[in-house]
Structure formats: C-alpha cells, structure tokens
C-alpha cells in the first residue's frame, strides 16, 4: 500500500538531479508536486519594494514531482536490507 506524502514529513529524493538529498516537506501542491526544504533551489529576482528596498536575487525551493521522493523511514529500511 502506497504511503501518502504529508507536510513536515522527512523525505529523500530518489531520482533526478538532486538524488540522495533529504529534507522536510514544506507543502504538497494539488498537481502532484511537493516543495522540499533545501532541495531544488532556484534563483528568483525580486524588484524593489517598500518591504525589500534593495531588490535583488533570492534563492527559493522549486517543486518536485511526488514520484521522485520517498519517505525517509522507508528509504532507510531499504538501505539496511
């Protein structure tokens, strides 16, 4: 039975450019994508505003398809075998 991926759960990326990285799930999107803390970082450029008078670049997490991640508990259990 497949286990659902939920917020605040620790997961491991099992395929793609960020394979092997682990982090906590920040959010689960409707279209089968998840945001993981510290994984798949992209650079966004923000314009100057009153809250951010400097503007500049900010690194943010980008979403990954949920099929490319696995629960850390399940991953560790498989590694022990």
C-alpha positions in Angstrom: 0.0 0.0 0.0 1.4 3.4 -1.0 2.0 5.9 1.8 0.9 9.4 1.2 3.5 12.2 1.5 2.4 14.8 4.0 3.7 18.2 5.3 6.5 18.2 7.8 7.4 14.6 6.9 11.1 13.9 6.1 11.7 12.6 2.6 14.6 11.5 0.4 14.9 12.4 -3.3 15.3 9.1 -5.2 15.7 10.2 -8.8 16.7 13.3 -10.8 19.4 15.9 -10.4 19.0 16.1 -6.6 19.1 12.3 -5.9 20.1 11.4 -2.4 19.2 14.8 -0.8 16.8 14.7 2.1 14.7 17.4 3.8 11.3 18.2 5.2 8.2 18.7 3.0 7.2 22.3 3.1 4.0 21.9 1.1 2.1 19.5 -1.1 0.7 21.0 -4.3 -2.6 20.0 -6.0 -0.9 18.9 -9.2 1.1 16.1 -7.6 4.2 18.2 -6.7 6.0 18.8 -3.4 8.2 21.5 -2.0 11.2 20.2 0.0 13.3 22.3 2.3 16.8 22.9 0.8 16.2 20.8 -2.3 15.9 22.0 -5.9 16.9 25.6 -5.2 16.3 28.2 -7.9 17.3 31.9 -8.1 14.4 34.4 -8.3 15.0 38.1 -8.9 12.8 40.4 -6.9 12.1 44.0 -7.8 12.5 46.8 -5.4 9.5 47.3 -3.0 8.9 49.1 0.3 9.4 45.8 2.2 12.6 45.0 0.2 14.2 48.3 -0.9 17.3 46.6 -2.2 15.5 44.2 -4.5 18.0 41.6 -5.8 18.1 37.8 -6.0 16.6 35.3 -3.6 17.1 31.5 -3.6 13.9 29.5 -3.2 12.8 25.9 -3.4 11.1 24.7 -6.5 8.6 21.9 -6.6 9.5 18.2 -7.5 7.0 15.6 -8.7 6.0 13.4 -5.8 7.0 10.2 -7.6 10.7 11.3 -7.3 10.6 11.3 -3.4 10.3 8.6 -0.8 9.7 8.7 2.9 13.0 8.7 4.8 11.8 5.9 7.1 11.1 3.6 4.1 14.3 4.6 2.4 16.4 3.8 5.5 14.7 0.5 5.9 15.5 -0.5 2.3 19.2 0.5 2.8 19.5 -1.8 5.8 18.5 -4.9 3.8 
